[in-house]
């Protein structure tokens, strides 16, 4: 890649960073009053999908969740921020890393609670893999 292409690529990655905030209510928690792992994974996949689509501006499908690490429980009554960022790009696939941060509603500061990586493939109108770049 030329310098100009690298700069445009970096700008495209920065322009596709996705941030979503959610409040954690009791209806999305388990018997420990913490966010269900499956609910967290669903939210992460949604943020990853939006990130992949904003980067490629093509039809994208999730093909794998490569690794999800639950580092800290997320209690009811907190706010979470999900941040998606493209981490690598191939011919027809790309990877998106997602971090989930938890913060108290009435205090400042965040802590990373969950991180994971998702792989997406760009598809054409016949649902066949197609080039991204």
MOLINDA-V322954 format. One record per helix or strand of 3 or more residues. SS is the DSSP state (H for helix, E for strand). FROM is the first residue (numbers start at 0). TO is the last residue. If there is no record, write none. Layout:
ss from to
SS FROM TO
SS FROM TO
This chain:
ss from to
H 2 15
E 17 22
H 25 27
H 36 55
E 58 69
E 77 88
E 92 103
E 110 122
